[in-house]
Each structure stands twice: as structure tokens, then as C-alpha cells.
């Protein structure tokens, strides 16, 4: 549905040209919840604005359903942007309007009859579970409720794509989970393709099926979330996935392995069984595990014993049971 071909975006500053996005090539398929993740300053927000040409790329192409968006006339581009709604970290609601009238606003701009706009706005607020707050002003709503209004407003133009730029960064963890669950529901029920811009791996893990890792304006890794999470290849992906473990290993002189749990039953005491069967103890330096549908997914950093024969038994134990692991060094 969306394809970026060698997209670059540079800005002129008093100090010279600054390249915020460099040679980014991505494919986002219809129905994806595609995550773009990176630290602050990685170029994420610039990249998402290039997708709908709010920022025109300095070079490269952005294709939407096979059409080069830079070749569109102003009128055609405006029509295409109606298919790509955005939601932001700051909600961007009109304070003098109620929730209902905020959702009506984009329909008013395109000339939708008032009665039809109000009826559709009511349905959208019901979709985001805010039918009881239709007449509330933004100042009367919580952060999560404001974001739900913003999502309803974004859906008012019947978009095919929803671009979410750090949409949960201003929310507490519980509210973040509820907003992400809402986006998942919208993706499934309405078939809307969603692009999620974030600096939080937990956001990507919860709802995305694919991810691109951005570092210094460049995509350093991309693939299925499960594959990138279980076996990160780039240094940036490793930093985002297990930062605490990386910090620990920098200070460790002994050998350390990262054990990856790929769908093992949550109830299986893997590490306990390892210690019993290998007749040796291991030190857990850090862990990041998640229970998804009764399966354990995640990673664990283990400090190995000094005895080489014990290390061999541990490696054989893990290999025989199909448990992925890799040795990590202190500079990872």
C-alpha cells in the first residue's frame, strides 16, 4: 500500500544542510500495524511526515497504492491525504468545541451536511467508547479520553491509513495499553492500516506486526516484530529491546549469554531445569519476558560459570531443547 524508495529529507540551517532522513526504503502492506522506532532525533517524525508529503522528500519516492505522490496535483494530493489521517502526542483538539464538534470538524471542512456529520461523529465516539462524553469539552477530559476523541476525529474522513506520531507518549502505562488495544480493534474491524511512530519498544511489541528500527535517519533493521525482538541484529535494536541488560554487560568481565524464549510454555521452569540437569548455577543479570497467549516470549541475560565443562553442558542443554541463545560481549 505504501512504499518508500530511497527517501531522503534534508533541512537547511545556519550551520548548513542537515539530513534528517537518509535513503529510507520501506514497504507497508495493507492491514499492517507497522512500527517505526528509534531514539529522540532519529528522524521518526520527519519520516512519517514524508509519508503524507507534509514534508516533501529532498529525493526519493513515496508511493501510495502504486502512485508517486510527488507527481500529484495539489487537488489530488489533498484528496490522497484524506486517506491518511494523523494522530499526535499533543491531541490537537479545539478547546472551544465539545468532543462531538471536534469530531465533526474535518467533515465540516469537506462540506459534509451537518446532520450527516453529527450522526457519523456520534457513531465514531461510540466506536472509541466515549458516547457518554460527547458534550464534554477537552478541559473536562482525561489524557486518554482526549486521545480517543483525536482518534475518532482522525477516522471521520474514512482513512485507509492512520499515522500515529508518538500517540501514547503523554499517557500513563494503563491508558497507553487501552489506547493501543483500541488501535488494534480499529485495525481489525475497520481494516485501517496503521503506522506507529514511537521510541518505546513495548508499544511495538503490543500491537505491531512489523517494525523498522531507525538510527540517525537510516533504517538499520526491519522485519517481523517477533523476529526482531527475539534476535535483534543491529546495535540500536539491541539497545531498544534490552537496554538494562546492555548496561550490565558493559561492566561484566565473565562470559554472558542472552537466552531467547521463543514460544516456550510459560509454566516451564527452563532456568531451574537447566541448573538441575547441568549441575551448575547460573546468575540472572537481567530479564525481559512476556506472556502472550500462554507462551513465554522474551530474553534473559545469564552469567556463565567459570568452569568450561559446565559451560559446555549449558550450551548442549539449550541446543538440545531448541532454545535460542547467543554469547554477548560487554560492548553490546
C-alpha positions as CSV (number, residue, x, y, z in Angstrom):
1,X,0.0,0.0,0.0
2,X,2.8,2.4,1.0
3,X,6.3,2.2,-0.5
4,X,9.2,4.4,0.3
5,X,12.1,4.3,-2.2
6,X,15.4,5.8,-1.1
7,X,13.7,8.7,0.6
8,X,16.0,11.5,1.9
9,X,15.0,14.7,3.6
10,X,17.4,17.5,4.3
11,X,16.9,20.8,6.1
12,X,18.8,24.0,5.5
13,X,20.1,25.6,8.7
14,X,22.5,28.4,9.5
15,X,25.2,25.7,10.1
16,X,24.5,24.1,6.7
17,X,22.4,21.3,5.4
18,X,21.2,18.7,8.0
19,X,20.0,15.3,6.6
20,X,17.2,14.1,8.9
21,X,16.2,11.0,6.8
22,X,18.7,9.1,4.7
23,X,17.9,6.6,1.9
24,X,14.9,5.0,3.7
25,X,13.2,2.2,1.7
26,X,10.2,0.5,3.3
27,X,7.1,-1.4,2.2
28,X,3.9,-1.1,4.3
29,X,1.3,-3.6,3.3
30,X,-2.5,-3.1,3.5
31,X,-3.7,-4.2,7.0
32,X,-0.3,-3.9,8.7
33,X,0.3,-2.3,12.0
34,X,3.8,-1.1,11.2
35,X,6.1,0.3,13.9
36,X,8.9,2.8,13.2
37,X,11.0,3.0,16.3
38,X,14.1,5.0,17.3
39,X,15.5,7.3,19.9
40,X,14.8,11.0,20.0
41,X,16.4,12.7,17.0
42,X,16.4,9.5,14.9
43,X,14.2,11.1,12.2
44,X,11.0,9.3,13.0
45,X,8.6,12.3,12.9
46,X,10.2,13.7,9.8
47,X,9.8,10.3,8.1
48,X,6.1,10.0,9.0
49,X,5.5,13.5,7.6
50,X,7.2,12.4,4.4
51,X,4.7,9.6,4.1
52,X,1.8,12.0,3.5
53,X,4.1,14.7,2.0
54,X,3.6,17.2,4.7
55,X,7.3,17.2,4.3
56,X,8.4,16.8,0.7
57,X,11.4,14.4,0.4
58,X,14.6,16.0,-0.9
59,X,15.0,12.9,-3.0
60,X,13.4,9.5,-3.4
61,X,9.8,8.5,-3.9
62,X,6.8,7.9,-1.8
63,X,4.2,5.6,-3.5
64,X,0.7,5.2,-2.3
65,X,-1.2,2.3,-3.9
66,X,1.4,2.4,-6.7
67,X,1.1,6.2,-7.4
68,X,4.1,8.5,-6.9
69,X,2.6,11.2,-4.5
70,X,5.1,13.9,-5.7
71,X,3.5,13.6,-9.2
72,X,0.0,14.5,-7.9
73,X,-1.6,17.9,-8.4
74,X,-2.4,20.0,-5.3
75,X,-6.0,18.9,-5.5
76,X,-5.1,15.2,-6.0
77,X,-2.6,15.3,-3.1
78,X,-5.3,16.9,-0.8
79,X,-7.7,14.1,-1.7
80,X,-5.0,11.4,-1.1
81,X,-4.2,13.0,2.3
82,X,-7.8,12.4,3.3
83,X,-6.9,8.7,3.1
84,X,-4.1,9.2,5.5
85,X,-5.2,10.6,8.9
86,X,-2.8,11.5,11.7
87,X,-3.0,11.5,15.4
88,X,-0.4,13.2,17.6
89,X,1.1,13.1,21.1
90,X,-0.5,16.5,21.9
91,X,-4.0,15.6,20.8
92,X,-4.5,18.9,18.9
93,X,-8.2,19.3,19.9
94,X,-10.0,22.6,19.6
95,X,-10.6,23.7,23.2
96,X,-13.8,25.7,22.4
97,X,-15.5,22.7,20.9
98,X,-17.1,19.7,22.5
99,X,-15.9,16.2,21.8
100,X,-18.7,15.8,19.3
101,X,-17.9,19.0,17.5
102,X,-14.2,18.2,17.4
103,X,-15.0,15.0,15.5
104,X,-17.4,16.9,13.2
105,X,-14.7,19.5,12.3
106,X,-12.9,17.6,9.5
107,X,-16.3,16.7,8.0
108,X,-17.3,20.4,8.1
109,X,-14.2,21.3,6.1
110,X,-15.1,19.0,3.2
111,X,-18.7,20.1,3.2
112,X,-20.5,17.2,4.8
113,X,-24.1,18.1,5.6
114,X,-24.4,18.9,9.4
115,X,-27.0,16.2,10.2
116,X,-24.8,13.5,8.5
117,X,-21.7,14.8,10.2
118,X,-23.3,14.7,13.6
119,X,-24.6,11.3,13.1
120,X,-21.3,9.9,12.0
121,X,-19.5,11.7,14.8
122,X,-21.8,10.1,17.3
123,X,-21.0,6.6,15.8
124,X,-17.3,7.3,15.9
125,X,-17.4,8.4,19.5
126,X,-19.3,5.2,20.3
127,X,-16.5,3.3,18.5
128,X,-13.9,4.8,20.8
129,X,-16.1,4.2,23.8
130,X,-16.9,7.9,24.5
131,X,-20.6,8.1,23.8
132,X,-21.2,9.4,27.3
133,X,-18.7,12.3,26.9
134,X,-20.0,13.7,23.6
135,X,-20.9,17.1,25.1
136,X,-17.7,17.4,27.2
137,X,-15.0,20.0,26.3
138,X,-11.3,18.9,26.2
139,X,-10.7,20.6,29.5
140,X,-13.2,18.2,31.1
141,X,-11.5,15.1,29.6
142,X,-8.5,13.0,30.8
143,X,-5.5,12.5,28.6
144,X,-6.7,9.1,27.4
145,X,-10.2,10.4,26.6
146,X,-8.7,13.3,24.6
147,X,-6.7,10.8,22.6
148,X,-9.8,8.8,21.9
149,X,-11.5,11.9,20.6
150,X,-8.5,12.6,18.4
151,X,-8.7,9.0,17.1
152,X,-12.4,9.4,16.4
153,X,-11.7,12.7,14.6
154,X,-9.0,11.0,12.5
155,X,-11.5,8.3,11.4
156,X,-14.0,10.9,10.3
157,X,-12.6,11.0,6.8
158,X,-12.8,7.2,6.4
159,X,-9.0,6.9,6.1
160,X,-7.2,3.9,4.7
161,X,-4.1,4.7,6.7
162,X,-3.7,6.0,10.3
163,X,-0.4,7.7,11.0
164,X,0.3,7.8,14.8
165,X,3.2,10.1,15.8
166,X,4.1,9.2,19.4
167,X,0.4,9.0,20.1
168,X,0.8,7.4,23.5
169,X,3.9,9.2,24.8
170,X,2.0,11.6,27.0
171,X,-0.1,8.9,28.6
172,X,0.4,6.7,31.7
173,X,1.0,2.9,31.2
174,X,-2.5,1.8,31.8
175,X,-4.0,4.4,29.5
176,X,-1.4,3.6,26.9
177,X,-2.5,-0.1,26.9
178,X,-6.1,0.9,26.4
179,X,-5.3,3.2,23.5
180,X,-3.1,0.5,21.9
181,X,-5.9,-2.0,22.3
182,X,-8.3,0.5,20.7
183,X,-6.0,0.9,17.7
184,X,-5.7,-2.9,17.3
185,X,-9.5,-3.1,17.3
186,X,-9.8,-0.4,14.7
187,X,-7.2,-2.2,12.6
188,X,-9.2,-5.5,12.8
189,X,-12.7,-4.2,12.5
190,X,-12.2,-1.3,10.0
191,X,-9.2,-2.7,8.1
192,X,-7.3,0.5,8.6
193,X,-3.5,0.2,8.0
194,X,-1.7,1.8,11.0
195,X,1.8,3.3,11.1
196,X,3.1,3.8,14.7
197,X,6.0,6.2,15.4
198,X,7.4,5.6,18.8
199,X,10.6,5.4,20.9
200,X,9.1,2.6,23.2
201,X,9.7,-1.0,22.3
202,X,6.8,-2.0,24.5
203,X,4.4,-0.2,22.2
204,X,5.7,-2.0,19.2
205,X,5.6,-5.4,21.0
206,X,2.0,-4.9,22.0
207,X,0.4,-4.1,18.7
208,X,2.7,-4.1,15.7
209,X,3.3,-7.0,13.3
210,X,6.3,-5.4,11.5
211,X,8.9,-2.9,12.6
212,X,11.6,-0.7,11.2
213,X,14.4,0.5,13.5
214,X,15.7,4.0,12.7
215,X,19.1,5.3,13.8
216,X,20.5,8.6,12.6
217,X,17.8,8.9,9.9
218,X,18.7,5.5,8.5
219,X,16.8,2.2,8.8
220,X,19.2,-0.2,10.4
221,X,16.9,-3.2,10.8
222,X,13.4,-4.2,9.6
223,X,11.2,-7.3,9.8
224,X,8.5,-9.0,11.7
225,X,8.3,-7.8,15.3
226,X,8.7,-11.3,16.6
227,X,11.9,-11.9,14.7
228,X,13.5,-8.5,15.5
229,X,12.5,-8.8,19.2
230,X,13.8,-12.4,19.5
231,X,17.0,-11.9,17.5
232,X,18.0,-8.3,17.1
233,X,20.8,-7.8,14.6
234,X,21.6,-4.1,14.9
235,X,23.1,-2.4,17.9
236,X,20.2,0.1,18.1
237,X,17.6,-2.7,18.2
238,X,19.5,-4.4,21.0
239,X,19.7,-1.1,22.9
240,X,15.9,-0.6,22.5
241,X,15.0,-4.1,23.4
242,X,17.2,-4.8,26.4
243,X,18.9,-1.5,27.5
244,X,19.3,-2.5,31.1
245,X,21.0,-5.8,30.1
246,X,23.3,-4.0,27.8
247,X,24.3,-1.6,30.6
248,X,25.1,-4.6,32.9
249,X,27.2,-6.5,30.3
250,X,29.4,-3.5,29.8
251,X,30.6,-4.0,33.3
252,X,30.9,-7.7,33.3
253,X,34.3,-9.5,32.7
254,X,32.8,-13.0,32.7
255,X,31.1,-14.7,29.8
256,X,27.4,-13.9,29.4
257,X,24.7,-15.3,27.1
258,X,21.4,-13.9,26.0
259,X,18.8,-16.7,26.1
260,X,15.8,-16.1,23.9
261,X,12.4,-17.7,24.7
262,X,10.6,-18.4,21.5
263,X,7.1,-19.6,22.4
264,X,8.1,-22.0,25.3
265,X,5.2,-22.7,27.6
266,X,5.0,-20.1,30.3
267,X,4.7,-22.7,33.0
268,X,8.0,-24.5,32.1
269,X,10.8,-23.6,34.6
270,X,13.6,-23.5,31.9
271,X,16.3,-22.0,34.1
272,X,15.6,-24.1,37.1
273,X,15.7,-27.3,35.0
274,X,18.9,-26.1,33.4
275,X,20.6,-25.7,36.8
276,X,19.4,-29.1,37.9
277,X,20.3,-31.1,34.8
278,X,23.6,-29.3,34.2
279,X,24.5,-29.5,37.9
280,X,25.6,-25.9,37.9
281,X,24.2,-22.5,38.9
282,X,23.8,-19.5,36.6
283,X,23.4,-15.9,37.6
284,X,20.5,-14.0,36.0
285,X,21.7,-10.5,35.2
286,X,18.5,-9.2,33.6
287,X,15.3,-10.4,32.0
288,X,12.5,-9.2,29.8
289,X,9.8,-11.8,29.3
290,X,6.2,-11.6,28.3
291,X,3.3,-14.0,28.5
292,X,1.4,-13.9,25.2
293,X,-1.5,-16.4,24.8
294,X,0.1,-18.7,27.4
295,X,3.5,-18.7,25.7
296,X,6.6,-17.1,27.1
297,X,8.4,-14.7,24.7
298,X,11.4,-12.7,25.8
299,X,15.1,-12.7,26.6
300,X,17.2,-13.3,29.7
301,X,20.9,-12.5,30.3
302,X,22.8,-15.2,32.1
303,X,26.3,-15.0,33.6
304,X,28.0,-18.3,32.9
305,X,30.2,-20.2,35.4
306,X,33.9,-20.1,35.1
307,X,34.2,-23.9,34.6
308,X,34.5,-24.7,30.8
309,X,32.8,-28.1,31.2
310,X,29.8,-26.6,32.9
311,X,29.5,-24.0,30.1
312,X,29.6,-26.9,27.5
313,X,26.8,-28.7,29.4
314,X,24.7,-25.5,29.4
315,X,25.2,-24.9,25.7
316,X,24.3,-28.5,24.9
317,X,21.2,-28.3,27.2
318,X,19.9,-25.2,25.4
319,X,20.7,-26.6,21.9
320,X,19.0,-29.9,22.5
321,X,15.8,-28.2,23.6
322,X,15.8,-25.8,20.6
323,X,16.2,-22.7,22.9
324,X,17.9,-19.9,21.1
325,X,20.9,-18.2,22.7
326,X,23.9,-16.1,21.8
327,X,27.0,-15.1,23.6
328,X,27.2,-11.3,24.2
329,X,30.2,-9.1,24.9
330,X,30.4,-6.2,27.2
331,X,30.4,-3.7,24.3
332,X,26.8,-4.6,23.2
